Amino acid sequence: MAPVLEVHGLVKQYGAHRALDGVSLNIEAGEIFALLGPNGAGKTTLIGSVCGLVRKTGGTITLFGHDVDADPVTPRYRIGLVPQEINFDPFFTVRESLRIQQGYFGQKADDARIDELLSALSLTAKAEAQTRALSGGMKRRLLIAKALVHRPKLVFLDEPTAGVDVELRRDLWNYVRKLKAEGTTVVLTTHYLEEAEELADRVGIIDQGKLLLLEEKTALMKRLGERVLVVHFTEPVAALPGGVEGQLAADRRSFTFTERAGTPRSAEVLAALFAAKLPVADVAMQPAKLEDILLRVLNGEVTS
């Protein structure tokens, strides 16, 4: 099956600043793809270029098999975008806003679809409220509903949970999983890296307009993830067993071991401590985090 989105050599130049510097990637049908990077890395510029909000300087974009230079309109009817900024008319009701959005995409009013989204995003009670009366979290929910109301096959979620409560974040996670199950492709940008860790099938890391890494998430976590084993002792220990590498604290009452690719497993290290009859009081394991991998890639410690 052909990719839903193909980007090749994408460049966006603002004067002397190159916001996108030859980015190439494919997004496969039905996957959740997390595009990660610091502020100003080029994430929103990339999304805007695909969605037609930013005029690219160079490169090619192919959506659903259509080159957007040759046909900039047809494939974009199948895209949904949740932008970072709140951007709807404050004088319409929530339901009216969603009906208008359906019209923008050439669809007839479909109240059943609107009711489905209102329920999924806990907006039913606000259906007839004017949008200017909504709280910040409710406005964010409405943006998500607007992006999905025309049943797009490719959805961009650009910082969808920025500044919202935990409840909305969890609701959105559940709905993203539902979209994936229905065959919708999702591209997610977020600074809440637990979202990407929880949801993504693949991860791309971008900085200063360059794509630094592109990899399947599970493989990435296995290749670059670091788990930390922390062991506390009931009394100071004289020495670690032979062959056990790690850091013994200055007071000799605790021990830290970092498990990464190429090292023994934490379970093997812990077994060696017990076999040596060291006075183990407490054991804690800190799991590998996507956040740590991101920081290492951005700092140039690891590459693709």
Buried (B, 14 or more C-beta within 10 A) or exposed (E): EEBBBBBEEBBBBEEEEBBBBBBEBBBBBBBBBBBBBBEEBBBBBBBBBBBBEBEBBEBBBBBBEBEBEEEEEEBBBBBBBBBBEEEBEEEBBBBBBBBBBBEEBEBEEBEEBBBBBBEBBBBEEBBEBBBEEBEEBBBBBBBBBBBBBBBBBBBBBBBBBEEBEEEBBEBBBEBBBEBBEEEBBBBBBBBBBEBBBBBBBBBBBBBBBBBBBBBBBEEBBEBBBBBBBBBBBEEEBEEBBEEBEBEBBEEBBBBBBBBEEEBBEBEEBBEBBEEBEBEBEEBEBBEBBBBBBBEBBBEEEEEE
